[in-house]
Amino acid sequence: VKPLFLEDNKVFERMVKEAVENIPELFIQHMTNLEIKIEDDNEQNLLGVFEGIPLIDRYNDQSYMPDVITIYEKPLIEISNS
């Protein structure tokens, strides 16, 4: 397996975009009001984190701030090279 070396974060962004575009429709239909962010790194060495209200805790008659999934580039690249 070749190590993953990215010359800039645009390559990583394209990879994330392609992965999201390939999520099955069964799941996409539940991914409304969602923002996906990419950040370089984090102090907890997480690969990603979800911030929001789980679907089972929501009420239909209320509006909510967008949920956010943050994907951390550096830890994902490091783990893919190990």
PDB file of N, CA, C and O in Angstrom:
ATOM      1  N   VAL A   1       0.854  -1.181   0.000  1.00  0.00           N
ATOM      2  CA  VAL A   1       0.000   0.000   0.000  1.00  0.00           C
ATOM      3  C   VAL A   1       0.890   1.231   0.000  1.00  0.00           C
ATOM      4  O   VAL A   1       1.803   1.357   0.817  1.00  0.00           O
ATOM      5  N   LYS A   2       0.612   2.139  -0.930  1.00  0.00           N
ATOM      6  CA  LYS A   2       1.395   3.368  -1.025  1.00  0.00           C
ATOM      7  C   LYS A   2       0.966   4.364   0.044  1.00  0.00           C
ATOM      8  O   LYS A   2      -0.227   4.497   0.320  1.00  0.00           O
ATOM      9  N   PRO A   3       1.929   5.072   0.653  1.00  0.00           N
ATOM     10  CA  PRO A   3       1.559   6.143   1.575  1.00  0.00           C
ATOM     11  C   PRO A   3       0.802   7.242   0.830  1.00  0.00           C
ATOM     12  O   PRO A   3       1.019   7.475  -0.359  1.00  0.00           O
ATOM     13  N   LEU A   4      -0.078   7.898   1.549  1.00  0.00           N
ATOM     14  CA  LEU A   4      -0.866   8.975   0.961  1.00  0.00           C
ATOM     15  C   LEU A   4      -0.154  10.297   1.213  1.00  0.00           C
ATOM     16  O   LEU A   4      -0.018  10.727   2.358  1.00  0.00           O
ATOM     17  N   PHE A   5       0.296  10.936   0.144  1.00  0.00           N
ATOM     18  CA  PHE A   5       0.916  12.252   0.232  1.00  0.00           C
ATOM     19  C   PHE A   5       0.066  13.210  -0.595  1.00  0.00           C
ATOM     20  O   PHE A   5      -0.197  12.967  -1.773  1.00  0.00           O
ATOM     21  N   LEU A   6      -0.351  14.277   0.022  1.00  0.00           N
ATOM     22  CA  LEU A   6      -1.181  15.253  -0.683  1.00  0.00           C
ATOM     23  C   LEU A   6      -0.398  16.551  -0.818  1.00  0.00           C
ATOM     24  O   LEU A   6       0.127  17.082   0.161  1.00  0.00           O
ATOM     25  N   GLU A   7      -0.329  17.052  -2.046  1.00  0.00           N
ATOM     26  CA  GLU A   7       0.429  18.284  -2.274  1.00  0.00           C
ATOM     27  C   GLU A   7      -0.301  19.506  -1.733  1.00  0.00           C
ATOM     28  O   GLU A   7       0.336  20.508  -1.408  1.00  0.00           O
ATOM     29  N   ASP A   8      -1.602  19.441  -1.634  1.00  0.00           N
ATOM     30  CA  ASP A   8      -2.372  20.517  -1.012  1.00  0.00           C
ATOM     31  C   ASP A   8      -3.704  19.949  -0.552  1.00  0.00           C
ATOM     32  O   ASP A   8      -4.068  18.824  -0.894  1.00  0.00           O
ATOM     33  N   ASN A   9      -4.421  20.739   0.224  1.00  0.00           N
ATOM     34  CA  ASN A   9      -5.672  20.224   0.777  1.00  0.00           C
ATOM     35  C   ASN A   9      -6.795  20.155  -0.254  1.00  0.00           C
ATOM     36  O   ASN A   9      -7.856  19.606   0.047  1.00  0.00           O
ATOM     37  N   LYS A  10      -6.603  20.687  -1.445  1.00  0.00           N
ATOM     38  CA  LYS A  10      -7.635  20.592  -2.487  1.00  0.00           C
ATOM     39  C   LYS A  10      -7.864  19.142  -2.893  1.00  0.00           C
ATOM     40  O   LYS A  10      -8.992  18.751  -3.194  1.00  0.00           O
ATOM     41  N   VAL A  11      -6.804  18.348  -2.904  1.00  0.00           N
ATOM     42  CA  VAL A  11      -6.934  16.927  -3.233  1.00  0.00           C
ATOM     43  C   VAL A  11      -7.779  16.241  -2.162  1.00  0.00           C
ATOM     44  O   VAL A  11      -8.684  15.468  -2.477  1.00  0.00           O
ATOM     45  N   PHE A  12      -7.481  16.523  -0.908  1.00  0.00           N
ATOM     46  CA  PHE A  12      -8.243  15.932   0.193  1.00  0.00           C
ATOM     47  C   PHE A  12      -9.703  16.365   0.118  1.00  0.00           C
ATOM     48  O   PHE A  12     -10.602  15.545   0.309  1.00  0.00           O
ATOM     49  N   GLU A  13      -9.947  17.644  -0.157  1.00  0.00           N
ATOM     50  CA  GLU A  13     -11.323  18.143  -0.286  1.00  0.00           C
ATOM     51  C   GLU A  13     -12.068  17.408  -1.391  1.00  0.00           C
ATOM     52  O   GLU A  13     -13.238  17.063  -1.225  1.00  0.00           O
ATOM     53  N   ARG A  14     -11.404  17.164  -2.515  1.00  0.00           N
ATOM     54  CA  ARG A  14     -12.052  16.422  -3.613  1.00  0.00           C
ATOM     55  C   ARG A  14     -12.372  14.992  -3.193  1.00  0.00           C
ATOM     56  O   ARG A  14     -13.415  14.451  -3.558  1.00  0.00           O
ATOM     57  N   MET A  15     -11.474  14.386  -2.428  1.00  0.00           N
ATOM     58  CA  MET A  15     -11.713  13.022  -1.958  1.00  0.00           C
ATOM     59  C   MET A  15     -12.923  12.972  -1.021  1.00  0.00           C
ATOM     60  O   MET A  15     -13.742  12.057  -1.112  1.00  0.00           O
ATOM     61  N   VAL A  16     -13.035  13.944  -0.132  1.00  0.00           N
ATOM     62  CA  VAL A  16     -14.183  14.001   0.781  1.00  0.00           C
ATOM     63  C   VAL A  16     -15.459  14.232  -0.011  1.00  0.00           C
ATOM     64  O   VAL A  16     -16.474  13.581   0.238  1.00  0.00           O
ATOM     65  N   LYS A  17     -15.415  15.158  -0.964  1.00  0.00           N
ATOM     66  CA  LYS A  17     -16.595  15.440  -1.782  1.00  0.00           C
ATOM     67  C   LYS A  17     -17.035  14.185  -2.540  1.00  0.00           C
ATOM     68  O   LYS A  17     -18.227  13.885  -2.605  1.00  0.00           O
ATOM     69  N   GLU A  18     -16.096  13.469  -3.099  1.00  0.00           N
ATOM     70  CA  GLU A  18     -16.422  12.241  -3.830  1.00  0.00           C
ATOM     71  C   GLU A  18     -17.029  11.192  -2.893  1.00  0.00           C
ATOM     72  O   GLU A  18     -17.975  10.496  -3.262  1.00  0.00           O
ATOM     73  N   ALA A  19     -16.485  11.084  -1.692  1.00  0.00           N
ATOM     74  CA  ALA A  19     -17.029  10.120  -0.719  1.00  0.00           C
ATOM     75  C   ALA A  19     -18.468  10.473  -0.352  1.00  0.00           C
ATOM     76  O   ALA A  19     -19.323   9.592  -0.268  1.00  0.00           O
ATOM     77  N   VAL A  20     -18.735  11.761  -0.135  1.00  0.00           N
ATOM     78  CA  VAL A  20     -20.095  12.199   0.208  1.00  0.00           C
ATOM     79  C   VAL A  20     -21.042  11.944  -0.958  1.00  0.00           C
ATOM     80  O   VAL A  20     -22.177  11.513  -0.753  1.00  0.00           O
ATOM     81  N   GLU A  21     -20.589  12.206  -2.170  1.00  0.00           N
ATOM     82  CA  GLU A  21     -21.433  11.980  -3.349  1.00  0.00           C
ATOM     83  C   GLU A  21     -21.767  10.505  -3.545  1.00  0.00           C
ATOM     84  O   GLU A  21     -22.738  10.182  -4.230  1.00  0.00           O
ATOM     85  N   ASN A  22     -20.988   9.614  -2.963  1.00  0.00           N
ATOM     86  CA  ASN A  22     -21.220   8.178  -3.107  1.00  0.00           C
ATOM     87  C   ASN A  22     -21.968   7.554  -1.931  1.00  0.00           C
ATOM     88  O   ASN A  22     -22.101   6.333  -1.853  1.00  0.00           O
ATOM     89  N   ILE A  23     -22.455   8.389  -1.020  1.00  0.00           N
ATOM     90  CA  ILE A  23     -23.283   7.871   0.078  1.00  0.00           C
ATOM     91  C   ILE A  23     -24.623   7.441  -0.513  1.00  0.00           C
ATOM     92  O   ILE A  23     -25.222   8.200  -1.275  1.00  0.00           O
ATOM     93  N   PRO A  24     -25.105   6.251  -0.184  1.00  0.00           N
ATOM     94  CA  PRO A  24     -26.375   5.772  -0.746  1.00  0.00           C
ATOM     95  C   PRO A  24     -27.552   6.701  -0.419  1.00  0.00           C
ATOM     96  O   PRO A  24     -27.598   7.315   0.647  1.00  0.00           O
ATOM     97  N   GLU A  25     -28.483   6.787  -1.343  1.00  0.00           N
ATOM     98  CA  GLU A  25     -29.660   7.646  -1.205  1.00  0.00           C
ATOM     99  C   GLU A  25     -30.425   7.354   0.083  1.00  0.00           C
ATOM    100  O   GLU A  25     -30.996   8.264   0.684  1.00  0.00           O
ATOM    101  N   LEU A  26     -30.440   6.116   0.504  1.00  0.00           N
ATOM    102  CA  LEU A  26     -31.117   5.731   1.743  1.00  0.00           C
ATOM    103  C   LEU A  26     -30.648   6.595   2.915  1.00  0.00           C
ATOM    104  O   LEU A  26     -31.443   6.933   3.793  1.00  0.00           O
ATOM    105  N   PHE A  27     -29.369   6.952   2.932  1.00  0.00           N
ATOM    106  CA  PHE A  27     -28.818   7.769   4.009  1.00  0.00           C
ATOM    107  C   PHE A  27     -28.888   9.258   3.677  1.00  0.00           C
ATOM    108  O   PHE A  27     -29.134  10.082   4.558  1.00  0.00           O
ATOM    109  N   ILE A  28     -28.672   9.597   2.422  1.00  0.00           N
ATOM    110  CA  ILE A  28     -28.677  11.005   1.997  1.00  0.00           C
ATOM    111  C   ILE A  28     -29.999  11.681   2.337  1.00  0.00           C
ATOM    112  O   ILE A  28     -30.018  12.850   2.723  1.00  0.00           O
ATOM    113  N   GLN A  29     -31.097  10.959   2.199  1.00  0.00           N
ATOM    114  CA  GLN A  29     -32.409  11.556   2.458  1.00  0.00           C
ATOM    115  C   GLN A  29     -32.552  12.027   3.908  1.00  0.00           C
ATOM    116  O   GLN A  29     -33.426  12.844   4.200  1.00  0.00           O
ATOM    117  N   HIS A  30     -31.726  11.536   4.808  1.00  0.00           N
ATOM    118  CA  HIS A  30     -31.766  11.949   6.213  1.00  0.00           C
ATOM    119  C   HIS A  30     -30.708  13.001   6.535  1.00  0.00           C
ATOM    120  O   HIS A  30     -30.616  13.459   7.674  1.00  0.00           O
ATOM    121  N   MET A  31     -29.917  13.380   5.551  1.00  0.00           N
ATOM    122  CA  MET A  31     -28.814  14.315   5.774  1.00  0.00           C
ATOM    123  C   MET A  31     -29.191  15.726   5.340  1.00  0.00           C
ATOM    124  O   MET A  31     -28.488  16.348   4.543  1.00  0.00           O
ATOM    125  N   THR A  32     -30.299  16.224   5.865  1.00  0.00           N
ATOM    126  CA  THR A  32     -30.719  17.583   5.549  1.00  0.00           C
ATOM    127  C   THR A  32     -30.208  18.522   6.636  1.00  0.00           C
ATOM    128  O   THR A  32     -29.944  18.100   7.762  1.00  0.00           O
ATOM    129  N   ASN A  33     -30.073  19.781   6.293  1.00  0.00           N
ATOM    130  CA  ASN A  33     -29.623  20.794   7.244  1.00  0.00           C
ATOM    131  C   ASN A  33     -28.282  20.387   7.868  1.00  0.00           C
ATOM    132  O   ASN A  33     -28.111  20.407   9.087  1.00  0.00           O
ATOM    133  N   LEU A  34     -27.347  20.021   6.999  1.00  0.00           N
ATOM    134  CA  LEU A  34     -26.057  19.494   7.442  1.00  0.00           C
ATOM    135  C   LEU A  34     -24.922  20.214   6.728  1.00  0.00           C
ATOM    136  O   LEU A  34     -24.960  20.416   5.514  1.00  0.00           O
ATOM    137  N   GLU A  35     -23.929  20.591   7.492  1.00  0.00           N
ATOM    138  CA  GLU A  35     -22.713  21.194   6.936  1.00  0.00           C
ATOM    139  C   GLU A  35     -21.563  20.217   7.164  1.00  0.00           C
ATOM    140  O   GLU A  35     -21.428  19.649   8.248  1.00  0.00           O
ATOM    141  N   ILE A  36     -20.744  20.026   6.146  1.00  0.00           N
ATOM    142  CA  ILE A  36     -19.552  19.191   6.283  1.00  0.00           C
ATOM    143  C   ILE A  36     -18.340  20.097   6.129  1.00  0.00           C
ATOM    144  O   ILE A  36     -18.150  20.736   5.094  1.00  0.00           O
ATOM    145  N   LYS A  37     -17.522  20.140   7.178  1.00  0.00           N
ATOM    146  CA  LYS A  37     -16.334  20.995   7.187  1.00  0.00           C
ATOM    147  C   LYS A  37     -15.085  20.131   7.199  1.00  0.00           C
ATOM    148  O   LYS A  37     -15.093  19.001   7.688  1.00  0.00           O
ATOM    149  N   ILE A  38     -14.020  20.679   6.655  1.00  0.00           N
ATOM    150  CA  ILE A  38     -12.716  20.022   6.711  1.00  0.00           C
ATOM    151  C   ILE A  38     -11.766  20.959   7.445  1.00  0.00           C
ATOM    152  O   ILE A  38     -11.627  22.130   7.092  1.00  0.00           O
ATOM    153  N   GLU A  39     -11.119  20.422   8.467  1.00  0.00           N
ATOM    154  CA  GLU A  39     -10.113  21.180   9.204  1.00  0.00           C
ATOM    155  C   GLU A  39      -8.817  20.377   9.206  1.00  0.00           C
ATOM    156  O   GLU A  39      -8.826  19.159   9.025  1.00  0.00           O
ATOM    157  N   ASP A  40      -7.707  21.074   9.414  1.00  0.00           N
ATOM    158  CA  ASP A  40      -6.397  20.421   9.367  1.00  0.00           C
ATOM    159  C   ASP A  40      -6.193  19.413  10.486  1.00  0.00           C
ATOM    160  O   ASP A  40      -5.812  18.270  10.229  1.00  0.00           O
ATOM    161  N   ASP A  41      -6.442  19.823  11.727  1.00  0.00           N
ATOM    162  CA  ASP A  41      -6.058  18.992  12.863  1.00  0.00           C
ATOM    163  C   ASP A  41      -6.896  19.363  14.075  1.00  0.00           C
ATOM    164  O   ASP A  41      -7.675  20.315  14.037  1.00  0.00           O
ATOM    165  N   ASN A  42      -6.731  18.602  15.153  1.00  0.00           N
ATOM    166  CA  ASN A  42      -7.421  18.870  16.406  1.00  0.00           C
ATOM    167  C   ASN A  42      -6.567  18.350  17.553  1.00  0.00           C
ATOM    168  O   ASN A  42      -5.692  17.509  17.349  1.00  0.00           O
ATOM    169  N   GLU A  43      -6.818  18.846  18.749  1.00  0.00           N
ATOM    170  CA  GLU A  43      -5.999  18.481  19.910  1.00  0.00           C
ATOM    171  C   GLU A  43      -6.275  17.070  20.419  1.00  0.00           C
ATOM    172  O   GLU A  43      -5.403  16.464  21.041  1.00  0.00           O
ATOM    173  N   GLN A  44      -7.474  16.533  20.167  1.00  0.00           N
ATOM    174  CA  GLN A  44      -7.832  15.215  20.695  1.00  0.00           C
ATOM    175  C   GLN A  44      -7.440  14.076  19.760  1.00  0.00           C
ATOM    176  O   GLN A  44      -7.699  12.912  20.065  1.00  0.00           O
ATOM    177  N   ASN A  45      -6.826  14.393  18.635  1.00  0.00           N
ATOM    178  CA  ASN A  45      -6.431  13.382  17.651  1.00  0.00           C
ATOM    179  C   ASN A  45      -7.631  12.610  17.103  1.00  0.00           C
ATOM    180  O   ASN A  45      -7.538  11.410  16.841  1.00  0.00           O
ATOM    181  N   LEU A  46      -8.749  13.300  16.935  1.00  0.00           N
ATOM    182  CA  LEU A  46      -9.954  12.703  16.360  1.00  0.00           C
ATOM    183  C   LEU A  46      -9.844  12.674  14.844  1.00  0.00           C
ATOM    184  O   LEU A  46      -9.137  13.489  14.252  1.00  0.00           O
ATOM    185  N   LEU A  47     -10.545  11.732  14.215  1.00  0.00           N
ATOM    186  CA  LEU A  47     -10.627  11.689  12.754  1.00  0.00           C
ATOM    187  C   LEU A  47     -11.746  12.596  12.259  1.00  0.00           C
ATOM    188  O   LEU A  47     -11.669  13.158  11.167  1.00  0.00           O
ATOM    189  N   GLY A  48     -12.780  12.729  13.074  1.00  0.00           N
ATOM    190  CA  GLY A  48     -13.917  13.567  12.735  1.00  0.00           C
ATOM    191  C   GLY A  48     -14.844  13.666  13.926  1.00  0.00           C
ATOM    192  O   GLY A  48     -14.713  12.916  14.893  1.00  0.00           O
ATOM    193  N   VAL A  49     -15.783  14.596  13.851  1.00  0.00           N
ATOM    194  CA  VAL A  49     -16.716  14.780  14.961  1.00  0.00           C
ATOM    195  C   VAL A  49     -18.055  15.291  14.424  1.00  0.00           C
ATOM    196  O   VAL A  49     -18.100  16.059  13.463  1.00  0.00           O
ATOM    197  N   PHE A  50     -19.143  14.850  15.063  1.00  0.00           N
ATOM    198  CA  PHE A  50     -20.494  15.318  14.750  1.00  0.00           C
ATOM    199  C   PHE A  50     -20.929  16.259  15.857  1.00  0.00           C
ATOM    200  O   PHE A  50     -20.812  15.938  17.040  1.00  0.00           O
ATOM    201  N   GLU A  51     -21.436  17.432  15.466  1.00  0.00           N
ATOM    202  CA  GLU A  51     -22.007  18.376  16.415  1.00  0.00           C
ATOM    203  C   GLU A  51     -23.428  18.664  15.965  1.00  0.00           C
ATOM    204  O   GLU A  51     -23.647  19.172  14.865  1.00  0.00           O
ATOM    205  N   GLY A  52     -24.380  18.343  16.804  1.00  0.00           N
ATOM    206  CA  GLY A  52     -25.762  18.580  16.434  1.00  0.00           C
ATOM    207  C   GLY A  52     -26.708  17.799  17.315  1.00  0.00           C
ATOM    208  O   GLY A  52     -26.335  17.289  18.372  1.00  0.00           O
ATOM    209  N   ILE A  53     -27.937  17.718  16.856  1.00  0.00           N
ATOM    210  CA  ILE A  53     -28.985  17.018  17.588  1.00  0.00           C
ATOM    211  C   ILE A  53     -29.318  15.738  16.836  1.00  0.00           C
ATOM    212  O   ILE A  53     -29.680  15.794  15.661  1.00  0.00           O
ATOM    213  N   PRO A  54     -29.201  14.583  17.493  1.00  0.00           N
ATOM    214  CA  PRO A  54     -29.547  13.329  16.823  1.00  0.00           C
ATOM    215  C   PRO A  54     -30.987  13.350  16.305  1.00  0.00           C
ATOM    216  O   PRO A  54     -31.866  13.955  16.918  1.00  0.00           O
ATOM    217  N   LEU A  55     -31.213  12.693  15.186  1.00  0.00           N
ATOM    218  CA  LEU A  55     -32.547  12.686  14.577  1.00  0.00           C
ATOM    219  C   LEU A  55     -33.611  12.200  15.549  1.00  0.00           C
ATOM    220  O   LEU A  55     -34.730  12.713  15.514  1.00  0.00           O
ATOM    221  N   ILE A  56     -33.324  11.259  16.392  1.00  0.00           N
ATOM    222  CA  ILE A  56     -34.351  10.720  17.279  1.00  0.00           C
ATOM    223  C   ILE A  56     -34.735  11.701  18.388  1.00  0.00           C
ATOM    224  O   ILE A  56     -35.757  11.518  19.050  1.00  0.00           O
ATOM    225  N   ASP A  57     -33.918  12.741  18.595  1.00  0.00           N
ATOM    226  CA  ASP A  57     -34.207  13.750  19.613  1.00  0.00           C
ATOM    227  C   ASP A  57     -34.840  15.014  19.039  1.00  0.00           C
ATOM    228  O   ASP A  57     -34.985  16.006  19.754  1.00  0.00           O
ATOM    229  N   ARG A  58     -35.212  14.996  17.784  1.00  0.00           N
ATOM    230  CA  ARG A  58     -35.780  16.181  17.133  1.00  0.00           C
ATOM    231  C   ARG A  58     -37.301  16.133  17.111  1.00  0.00           C
ATOM    232  O   ARG A  58     -37.919  15.068  17.136  1.00  0.00           O
ATOM    233  N   TYR A  59     -37.872  17.316  17.063  1.00  0.00           N
ATOM    234  CA  TYR A  59     -39.315  17.453  16.912  1.00  0.00           C
ATOM    235  C   TYR A  59     -39.576  18.155  15.594  1.00  0.00           C
ATOM    236  O   TYR A  59     -38.891  19.121  15.258  1.00  0.00           O
ATOM    237  N   ASN A  60     -40.562  17.678  14.844  1.00  0.00           N
ATOM    238  CA  ASN A  60     -40.831  18.202  13.500  1.00  0.00           C
ATOM    239  C   ASN A  60     -41.249  19.662  13.482  1.00  0.00           C
ATOM    240  O   ASN A  60     -41.024  20.348  12.484  1.00  0.00           O
ATOM    241  N   ASP A  61     -41.845  20.153  14.547  1.00  0.00           N
ATOM    242  CA  ASP A  61     -42.361  21.523  14.530  1.00  0.00           C
ATOM    243  C   ASP A  61     -41.330  22.555  14.997  1.00  0.00           C
ATOM    244  O   ASP A  61     -41.676  23.719  15.202  1.00  0.00           O
ATOM    245  N   GLN A  62     -40.086  22.151  15.166  1.00  0.00           N
ATOM    246  CA  GLN A  62     -39.054  23.081  15.601  1.00  0.00           C
ATOM    247  C   GLN A  62     -37.983  23.223  14.529  1.00  0.00           C
ATOM    248  O   GLN A  62     -37.700  22.290  13.777  1.00  0.00           O
ATOM    249  N   SER A  63     -37.395  24.419  14.477  1.00  0.00           N
ATOM    250  CA  SER A  63     -36.271  24.604  13.555  1.00  0.00           C
ATOM    251  C   SER A  63     -34.975  24.495  14.361  1.00  0.00           C
ATOM    252  O   SER A  63     -34.934  24.807  15.551  1.00  0.00           O
ATOM    253  N   TYR A  64     -33.938  24.051  13.691  1.00  0.00           N
ATOM    254  CA  TYR A  64     -32.664  23.800  14.351  1.00  0.00           C
ATOM    255  C   TYR A  64     -31.535  24.432  13.547  1.00  0.00           C
ATOM    256  O   TYR A  64     -31.639  24.642  12.338  1.00  0.00           O
ATOM    257  N   MET A  65     -30.460  24.727  14.259  1.00  0.00           N
ATOM    258  CA  MET A  65     -29.241  25.146  13.581  1.00  0.00           C
ATOM    259  C   MET A  65     -28.730  23.947  12.785  1.00  0.00           C
ATOM    260  O   MET A  65     -29.021  22.806  13.144  1.00  0.00           O
ATOM    261  N   PRO A  66     -27.983  24.181  11.722  1.00  0.00           N
ATOM    262  CA  PRO A  66     -27.455  23.041  10.957  1.00  0.00           C
ATOM    263  C   PRO A  66     -26.544  22.161  11.820  1.00  0.00           C
ATOM    264  O   PRO A  66     -25.780  22.652  12.650  1.00  0.00           O
ATOM    265  N   ASP A  67     -26.647  20.861  11.600  1.00  0.00           N
ATOM    266  CA  ASP A  67     -25.694  19.933  12.202  1.00  0.00           C
ATOM    267  C   ASP A  67     -24.376  20.105  11.453  1.00  0.00           C
ATOM    268  O   ASP A  67     -24.360  20.529  10.297  1.00  0.00           O
ATOM    269  N   VAL A  68     -23.283  19.776  12.114  1.00  0.00           N
ATOM    270  CA  VAL A  68     -21.965  19.934  11.502  1.00  0.00           C
ATOM    271  C   VAL A  68     -21.167  18.645  11.683  1.00  0.00           C
ATOM    272  O   VAL A  68     -21.050  18.120  12.790  1.00  0.00           O
ATOM    273  N   ILE A  69     -20.626  18.152  10.586  1.00  0.00           N
ATOM    274  CA  ILE A  69     -19.650  17.070  10.633  1.00  0.00           C
ATOM    275  C   ILE A  69     -18.314  17.700  10.255  1.00  0.00           C
ATOM    276  O   ILE A  69     -18.166  18.260   9.168  1.00  0.00           O
ATOM    277  N   THR A  70     -17.346  17.604  11.159  1.00  0.00           N
ATOM    278  CA  THR A  70     -16.010  18.120  10.888  1.00  0.00           C
ATOM    279  C   THR A  70     -15.087  16.934  10.650  1.00  0.00           C
ATOM    280  O   THR A  70     -15.011  16.016  11.467  1.00  0.00           O
ATOM    281  N   ILE A  71     -14.397  16.964   9.533  1.00  0.00           N
ATOM    282  CA  ILE A  71     -13.458  15.916   9.158  1.00  0.00           C
ATOM    283  C   ILE A  71     -12.054  16.501   9.290  1.00  0.00           C
ATOM    284  O   ILE A  71     -11.763  17.569   8.753  1.00  0.00           O
ATOM    285  N   TYR A  72     -11.187  15.788  10.013  1.00  0.00           N
ATOM    286  CA  TYR A  72      -9.835  16.282  10.268  1.00  0.00           C
ATOM    287  C   TYR A  72      -8.839  15.616   9.323  1.00  0.00           C
ATOM    288  O   TYR A  72      -8.626  14.404   9.363  1.00  0.00           O
ATOM    289  N   GLU A  73      -8.244  16.436   8.484  1.00  0.00           N
ATOM    290  CA  GLU A  73      -7.371  15.942   7.415  1.00  0.00           C
ATOM    291  C   GLU A  73      -6.102  15.251   7.926  1.00  0.00           C
ATOM    292  O   GLU A  73      -5.824  14.116   7.538  1.00  0.00           O
ATOM    293  N   LYS A  74      -5.340  15.910   8.778  1.00  0.00           N
ATOM    294  CA  LYS A  74      -4.033  15.374   9.190  1.00  0.00           C
ATOM    295  C   LYS A  74      -4.145  13.999   9.859  1.00  0.00           C
ATOM    296  O   LYS A  74      -3.407  13.092   9.473  1.00  0.00           O
ATOM    297  N   PRO A  75      -5.035  13.799  10.848  1.00  0.00           N
ATOM    298  CA  PRO A  75      -5.128  12.468  11.459  1.00  0.00           C
ATOM    299  C   PRO A  75      -5.569  11.384  10.472  1.00  0.00           C
ATOM    300  O   PRO A  75      -5.111  10.246  10.565  1.00  0.00           O
ATOM    301  N   LEU A  76      -6.447  11.722   9.533  1.00  0.00           N
ATOM    302  CA  LEU A  76      -6.881  10.735   8.544  1.00  0.00           C
ATOM    303  C   LEU A  76      -5.734  10.328   7.625  1.00  0.00           C
ATOM    304  O   LEU A  76      -5.587   9.152   7.294  1.00  0.00           O
ATOM    305  N   ILE A  77      -4.926  11.299   7.216  1.00  0.00           N
ATOM    306  CA  ILE A  77      -3.782  10.977   6.357  1.00  0.00           C
ATOM    307  C   ILE A  77      -2.765  10.145   7.135  1.00  0.00           C
ATOM    308  O   ILE A  77      -2.213   9.179   6.609  1.00  0.00           O
ATOM    309  N   GLU A  78      -2.521  10.524   8.389  1.00  0.00           N
ATOM    310  CA  GLU A  78      -1.556   9.774   9.203  1.00  0.00           C
ATOM    311  C   GLU A  78      -1.999   8.328   9.400  1.00  0.00           C
ATOM    312  O   GLU A  78      -1.183   7.414   9.282  1.00  0.00           O
ATOM    313  N   ILE A  79      -3.274   8.107   9.697  1.00  0.00           N
ATOM    314  CA  ILE A  79      -3.748   6.740   9.929  1.00  0.00           C
ATOM    315  C   ILE A  79      -3.763   5.937   8.630  1.00  0.00           C
ATOM    316  O   ILE A  79      -3.577   4.720   8.652  1.00  0.00           O
ATOM    317  N   SER A  80      -3.981   6.603   7.512  1.00  0.00           N
ATOM    318  CA  SER A  80      -3.990   5.878   6.238  1.00  0.00           C
ATOM    319  C   SER A  80      -2.578   5.446   5.834  1.00  0.00           C
ATOM    320  O   SER A  80      -2.413   4.523   5.036  1.00  0.00           O
ATOM    321  N   ASN A  81      -1.575   6.107   6.380  1.00  0.00           N
ATOM    322  CA  ASN A  81      -0.185   5.768   6.076  1.00  0.00           C
ATOM    323  C   ASN A  81       0.408   4.764   7.060  1.00  0.00           C
ATOM    324  O   ASN A  81       1.557   4.350   6.907  1.00  0.00           O
ATOM    325  N   SER A  82      -0.364   4.373   8.064  1.00  0.00           N
ATOM    326  CA  SER A  82       0.191   3.437   9.057  1.00  0.00           C
ATOM    327  C   SER A  82      -0.142   1.997   8.722  1.00  0.00           C
ATOM    328  O   SER A  82       0.249   1.087   9.453  1.00  0.00           O
TER     329      SER A  82
END
